[in-house]
Amino acid sequence: MKNHSFDFLWIGQAFANAADVFYIVALLSYMYSVSGSIAMTAAVPFAVTLSRFAGGMTAPFMIDRFSYKTILVYSQLIKTMFLLMLAVCLTLFPGEGIFTVFPLISVIAFFDGWAVPIRNSLVPHLVPEDRIVRANGFMAVIDQLVQLGSWPLGSISVSLAGGKEVLYFSVLLFAASTIMMTRIQMRHINEASNEKEGKTKWNSMQEGWKALWKTPSLRVISVVDFFDSIAQVVWIAAVLLVYVEEVLNKSEAWWGYLNSAYFAGLILGGLLCIRFETILKKSIRYAIIAGSTAGGILTLMFGFTTEGTAALLISFLVGIGSEIKLISQITLIQNHTERKLLPKVFAARDAILTGVFGISSLLYGMIAEAYGITILFVLSSVILIGTGIYSFTVRKYVRFIESDQTISSSVLKG
């Protein structure tokens, strides 16, 4: 990519993603060692999800008041400061520090709800239009590589160095991410996005949601996203750990093997999008249809297989399909949305994903307690196949178009 700002974006995001994983691993280890409670430990990711949802809901108001760069840099800076506060509190008050954990991680996650929509919105601004698919694929590959490496490295680092030391290292990564974000040049994008005239806070917050609902293509993608969020709960750590023990009858090490196979599939899916971007743009609607349908069939097979090797292969294939479908959906949102509305649309999308995923995680837990773990894979399979059928029936609205801004502001005035 000729624009160095894109390099600063993906490098900064890589630092931030690595820091997120390291600090969550360190925090979970600390919470369990201090409280001895699985429920208290499990409350950490739930608090993160809830706070990020709240951040996503308020992001549109900030987008109308401040430039993209201001939001991106200051949200990352605030996250760095609060993570440093968390590390200091746990150092000075190791026993009592548990009471400071939830307020501080909630603030960090809240500002993630501001930063994530901006990051996703910048890609069409920083790369040529004919390289959007490639750029999305590249960033997805980097994200998955960071995830794949950070979880085992984080776990090893916590066991060798200790949780608090890993927290301080996460602070350094957050600081490095902040520096990278300051280097992004946005003068030609949106240095003054203030549009206060005639707008209330409520109007600002509504615009992204209205665009998702009133634009047929975005409405289709939102429906797919909604049901995907429910179905993807079967791949969270808590469900896979029980699946390994009850269905595969394997040791906990197989939980790591399945995660690695899934991430490897995600990485390959991103690489395929980069390699075959021209083909993907022409058949992007069918990538979504096939991704949902094949994902449903594979999820059903995964839930009933008792053979470890087969489970690894299925996990790998699910990862490939999931990543291709995700990149296709993000590309379509970028392609079908007017540039000035893009951050608000992504903010609304992120709120949907985090809110639905958080609620579904709790519901899936109750269903598994009552009916067993296998029923979750059956349920997710039905949801994904149904999503594939829905995508096929509305495929005329889902296509890559070779034009810039396809949603006029008038779509929001109804």
Secondary structure, 3 states (H helix, E strand, C coil): CCCHHHHHHHHHHHHHHHHHHHHHHHHHHHHHHHHCCHHHHHHHHHHHHHHHHHHHHHHHHHHHHCCHHHHHHHHHHHHHHHHHHHHHHHHHCCCCCHHHHHHHHHHHHHHHHHHHHHHHHHHHHHCCHHHHHHHHHHHHHHHHHHHHHHHHHHHHHHHHHCHHHHHHHHHHHHHHHHHHHHCCCCCCCCCCCCCCCCCCHHHHHHHHHHHHHHCHHHHHHHHHHHHHHHHHHHHCHHHHHHHHHHHHCCCCHHHHHHHHHHHHHHHHHHHHHHHCHHHHHHCHHHHHHHHHHHHHHHHHHHHHCCCHHHHHHHHHHHHHHHHHHHHHHHHHHHHHCCHHHHHHHHHHHHHHHHHHHHHHHHHHHHHHHHHCCHHHHHHHHHHHHHHHHHHHHCHHHCCCCCCCCCCCHHHHCC
